[in-house]
């Protein structure tokens, strides 16, 4: 009897802010409904400080040195974003576990309740079940399950394209074919099915793969031999899949990487793949799609000729094993591995519209009007601050370039909560009408959710001129389960509900507390509209070569980031410029502070509070041995040190602590 595969492999990408969800979290004293919220907020900052450290020597240790004590950092959360997500998850858990209303027995409420309870009741998740759950739809059996039966019956009749297309229905992407729904870069109101070649986001790891085969019951020699063959298969495939992206020049621009053609034209260009068959399976239709328009990105037709030769050089069982492993990696990534304490995060990831509506109804609805008024005032003040910095023109932009930046700035919008304005229960019910949840079968429910989530992307293919306020943004699972604000491609900033509470924000907080923390976070997201990725898109989110010309002005100022990946550079730009923007506005305010600043000037206090969001337990963080490429930004202490260095040496900003 072959053993089941249990979730014991290092298949997940670990991200600090979501790695740990706590069962119970103690309410911090600042949240106890005190009469003077600013005094308690200030006391909270003071308890985080380690005054024995010279801030000019180690600003992080000074500003956050005692955070792990005042927030009881443990294996449950290890930094401030993790604390906030934990707090939100606890609020959700209270709603999910203590509702006796009849509406929780049917409809979308019943689906959410059933999914949550089936998740809680899980003992051990077994990946075999997800593989077997697709046998009927794939019209085949995975070869790993045929080992005891002798020869795999699909050895000579394996259809790699069909299997790839079926797995794409459940979100597996970038394997042999990369296929997304994306905007036309020249007209962002148009969405197309976009095609590109194989693109390896995750690489098979020898130890993981061997462990998988050992758990399936193969011998060490069999596991090692099969693993070596699959690693070789992937190495060659990834080498074949390397592609060239057109970079910005006077004669060519980034938008030239995209081309629109019909499926009929695509078939003539790349005859090695039956594109009609692929898209009929993916889109679950029997319609004639010959005139369907698709958009290609960095297209190299030669790749698919080489792909055919590559696949012809291996047995069908090897190709099937490769697809099987990739699907296992894909499914494993977002499963609730830590039993019930991850089940709330799981629901936030895969039923986000319902969960956001639930939070709105129980925690946010009564204060939305006042909260939106306050946030929009802050948002507009930050935009004015940025406009004045642009007009100071330290980058030496010409008038046309300044106009490009300011037009996007003026059109930028703020969205509070990822729901349509005045969202109703009827809307949420209709949204999840086609989702099927089986309380007694979590595996099938998860497969249903993966397919449902994947289908949501295709809704963009239909013309939709709804405003930012009326839209729901279909984000990735990690972003959906996070409370962090995010810059939306559509020239908007989304603030989830979770950060709009203490200890990050409250309507009664003084200006210095508001602008030095949430204001800095908002300013950070505003700057992302002009980072190294977004700068080439205008106020309508259309590609504009003028943006790349603006980007060239950054180069002389980025020498200290020269060895960092583009993504990290963009985060560092947003960190430093966002802080500058928020502080620039705060200095225009006259504010009498009626709470102790514990021997700091107002300027020093502003900067100390501006980094509280980056506080964490550095020992636990370092023990995770994460790379910046895993996080998408530098480690917390480095981000804080960079802010401190730039601010303390800038002629436009004061020294933080003298």
Secondary structure as the mmCIF struct_conf table of DSSP 4:
data_model
#
loop_
_struct_conf.conf_type_id
_struct_conf.id
_struct_conf.beg_label_comp_id
_struct_conf.beg_label_asym_id
_struct_conf.beg_label_seq_id
_struct_conf.end_label_comp_id
_struct_conf.end_label_asym_id
_struct_conf.end_label_seq_id
HELX_LH_PP_P HELX_LH_PP_P1 UNK A 2 UNK A 5
STRN STRN1 UNK A 6 UNK A 6
BEND BEND1 UNK A 7 UNK A 7
BEND BEND2 UNK A 9 UNK A 9
BEND BEND3 UNK A 12 UNK A 12
HELX_LH_PP_P HELX_LH_PP_P2 UNK A 13 UNK A 14
HELX_RH_3T_P HELX_RH_3T_P1 UNK A 16 UNK A 18
BEND BEND4 UNK A 19 UNK A 19
BEND BEND5 UNK A 23 UNK A 23
HELX_LH_PP_P HELX_LH_PP_P3 UNK A 26 UNK A 28
HELX_RH_3T_P HELX_RH_3T_P2 UNK A 29 UNK A 31
BEND BEND6 UNK A 32 UNK A 32
BEND BEND7 UNK A 35 UNK A 35
HELX_RH_AL_P HELX_RH_AL_P1 UNK A 37 UNK A 48
TURN_TY1_P TURN_TY1_P1 UNK A 51 UNK A 52
BEND BEND8 UNK A 53 UNK A 53
TURN_TY1_P TURN_TY1_P2 UNK A 55 UNK A 57
HELX_RH_AL_P HELX_RH_AL_P2 UNK A 59 UNK A 64
TURN_TY1_P TURN_TY1_P3 UNK A 65 UNK A 66
HELX_RH_AL_P HELX_RH_AL_P3 UNK A 67 UNK A 70
TURN_TY1_P TURN_TY1_P4 UNK A 71 UNK A 72
BEND BEND9 UNK A 74 UNK A 76
STRN STRN2 UNK A 79 UNK A 79
HELX_RH_AL_P HELX_RH_AL_P4 UNK A 80 UNK A 97
BEND BEND10 UNK A 98 UNK A 98
HELX_RH_3T_P HELX_RH_3T_P3 UNK A 102 UNK A 105
BEND BEND11 UNK A 106 UNK A 106
HELX_RH_AL_P HELX_RH_AL_P5 UNK A 107 UNK A 120
TURN_TY1_P TURN_TY1_P5 UNK A 121 UNK A 121
BEND BEND12 UNK A 123 UNK A 123
STRN STRN3 UNK A 126 UNK A 126
HELX_RH_AL_P HELX_RH_AL_P6 UNK A 127 UNK A 132
TURN_TY1_P TURN_TY1_P6 UNK A 133 UNK A 134
HELX_RH_AL_P HELX_RH_AL_P7 UNK A 135 UNK A 138
TURN_TY1_P TURN_TY1_P7 UNK A 139 UNK A 139
BEND BEND13 UNK A 140 UNK A 140
HELX_RH_3T_P HELX_RH_3T_P4 UNK A 143 UNK A 149
BEND BEND14 UNK A 150 UNK A 151
TURN_TY1_P TURN_TY1_P8 UNK A 153 UNK A 156
HELX_RH_AL_P HELX_RH_AL_P8 UNK A 160 UNK A 169
TURN_TY1_P TURN_TY1_P9 UNK A 170 UNK A 171
BEND BEND15 UNK A 174 UNK A 176
STRN STRN4 UNK A 177 UNK A 184
TURN_TY1_P TURN_TY1_P10 UNK A 185 UNK A 186
STRN STRN5 UNK A 187 UNK A 197
BEND BEND16 UNK A 201 UNK A 202
HELX_RH_AL_P HELX_RH_AL_P9 UNK A 206 UNK A 215
TURN_TY1_P TURN_TY1_P11 UNK A 216 UNK A 217
HELX_RH_AL_P HELX_RH_AL_P10 UNK A 220 UNK A 240
TURN_TY1_P TURN_TY1_P12 UNK A 241 UNK A 241
HELX_LH_PP_P HELX_LH_PP_P4 UNK A 245 UNK A 248
BEND BEND17 UNK A 250 UNK A 251
HELX_RH_3T_P HELX_RH_3T_P5 UNK A 254 UNK A 257
STRN STRN6 UNK A 258 UNK A 262
HELX_RH_AL_P HELX_RH_AL_P11 UNK A 263 UNK A 269
TURN_TY1_P TURN_TY1_P13 UNK A 271 UNK A 272
BEND BEND18 UNK A 273 UNK A 273
HELX_RH_AL_P HELX_RH_AL_P12 UNK A 275 UNK A 282
TURN_TY1_P TURN_TY1_P14 UNK A 283 UNK A 284
BEND BEND19 UNK A 287 UNK A 287
TURN_TY1_P TURN_TY1_P15 UNK A 290 UNK A 291
STRN STRN7 UNK A 293 UNK A 297
BEND BEND20 UNK A 298 UNK A 298
HELX_RH_AL_P HELX_RH_AL_P13 UNK A 301 UNK A 312
TURN_TY1_P TURN_TY1_P16 UNK A 313 UNK A 313
BEND BEND21 UNK A 314 UNK A 314
HELX_RH_AL_P HELX_RH_AL_P14 UNK A 316 UNK A 332
TURN_TY1_P TURN_TY1_P17 UNK A 333 UNK A 334
BEND BEND22 UNK A 335 UNK A 335
TURN_TY1_P TURN_TY1_P18 UNK A 337 UNK A 338
HELX_RH_3T_P HELX_RH_3T_P6 UNK A 339 UNK A 342
HELX_RH_AL_P HELX_RH_AL_P15 UNK A 343 UNK A 350
BEND BEND23 UNK A 351 UNK A 351
HELX_RH_AL_P HELX_RH_AL_P16 UNK A 352 UNK A 359
HELX_RH_PI_P HELX_RH_PI_P1 UNK A 360 UNK A 364
HELX_RH_3T_P HELX_RH_3T_P7 UNK A 365 UNK A 367
HELX_RH_AL_P HELX_RH_AL_P17 UNK A 368 UNK A 392
TURN_TY1_P TURN_TY1_P19 UNK A 393 UNK A 395
HELX_RH_AL_P HELX_RH_AL_P18 UNK A 399 UNK A 411
STRN STRN8 UNK A 413 UNK A 416
BEND BEND24 UNK A 417 UNK A 419
TURN_TY1_P TURN_TY1_P20 UNK A 421 UNK A 422
HELX_RH_AL_P HELX_RH_AL_P19 UNK A 425 UNK A 431
TURN_TY1_P TURN_TY1_P21 UNK A 432 UNK A 434
TURN_TY1_P TURN_TY1_P22 UNK A 439 UNK A 440
HELX_RH_AL_P HELX_RH_AL_P20 UNK A 442 UNK A 456
HELX_RH_3T_P HELX_RH_3T_P8 UNK A 457 UNK A 461
BEND BEND25 UNK A 462 UNK A 462
HELX_RH_3T_P HELX_RH_3T_P9 UNK A 468 UNK A 470
HELX_RH_AL_P HELX_RH_AL_P21 UNK A 477 UNK A 480
TURN_TY1_P TURN_TY1_P23 UNK A 481 UNK A 481
BEND BEND26 UNK A 484 UNK A 484
STRN STRN9 UNK A 486 UNK A 488
TURN_TY1_P TURN_TY1_P24 UNK A 489 UNK A 491
STRN STRN10 UNK A 492 UNK A 495
HELX_RH_3T_P HELX_RH_3T_P10 UNK A 497 UNK A 499
BEND BEND27 UNK A 500 UNK A 501
TURN_TY1_P TURN_TY1_P25 UNK A 502 UNK A 504
TURN_TY1_P TURN_TY1_P26 UNK A 507 UNK A 508
BEND BEND28 UNK A 509 UNK A 509
HELX_RH_AL_P HELX_RH_AL_P22 UNK A 511 UNK A 516
TURN_TY1_P TURN_TY1_P27 UNK A 517 UNK A 517
HELX_RH_AL_P HELX_RH_AL_P23 UNK A 518 UNK A 527
HELX_RH_3T_P HELX_RH_3T_P11 UNK A 528 UNK A 530
BEND BEND29 UNK A 531 UNK A 531
TURN_TY1_P TURN_TY1_P28 UNK A 532 UNK A 533
HELX_RH_3T_P HELX_RH_3T_P12 UNK A 534 UNK A 536
STRN STRN11 UNK A 537 UNK A 537
TURN_TY1_P TURN_TY1_P29 UNK A 539 UNK A 540
BEND BEND30 UNK A 541 UNK A 541
STRN STRN12 UNK A 543 UNK A 543
HELX_RH_AL_P HELX_RH_AL_P24 UNK A 545 UNK A 552
TURN_TY1_P TURN_TY1_P30 UNK A 553 UNK A 554
HELX_RH_3T_P HELX_RH_3T_P13 UNK A 555 UNK A 557
HELX_RH_3T_P HELX_RH_3T_P14 UNK A 559 UNK A 561
TURN_TY1_P TURN_TY1_P31 UNK A 562 UNK A 563
BEND BEND31 UNK A 564 UNK A 564
HELX_RH_AL_P HELX_RH_AL_P25 UNK A 566 UNK A 586
TURN_TY1_P TURN_TY1_P32 UNK A 587 UNK A 588
BEND BEND32 UNK A 595 UNK A 595
TURN_TY1_P TURN_TY1_P33 UNK A 598 UNK A 599
HELX_RH_AL_P HELX_RH_AL_P26 UNK A 602 UNK A 610
TURN_TY1_P TURN_TY1_P34 UNK A 611 UNK A 611
HELX_RH_3T_P HELX_RH_3T_P15 UNK A 612 UNK A 614
STRN STRN13 UNK A 616 UNK A 616
HELX_RH_AL_P HELX_RH_AL_P27 UNK A 618 UNK A 623
TURN_TY1_P TURN_TY1_P35 UNK A 624 UNK A 625
HELX_RH_AL_P HELX_RH_AL_P28 UNK A 628 UNK A 631
TURN_TY1_P TURN_TY1_P36 UNK A 632 UNK A 632
BEND BEND33 UNK A 633 UNK A 633
HELX_RH_AL_P HELX_RH_AL_P29 UNK A 636 UNK A 648
TURN_TY1_P TURN_TY1_P37 UNK A 649 UNK A 649
TURN_TY1_P TURN_TY1_P38 UNK A 651 UNK A 652
BEND BEND34 UNK A 653 UNK A 653
BEND BEND35 UNK A 656 UNK A 656
#
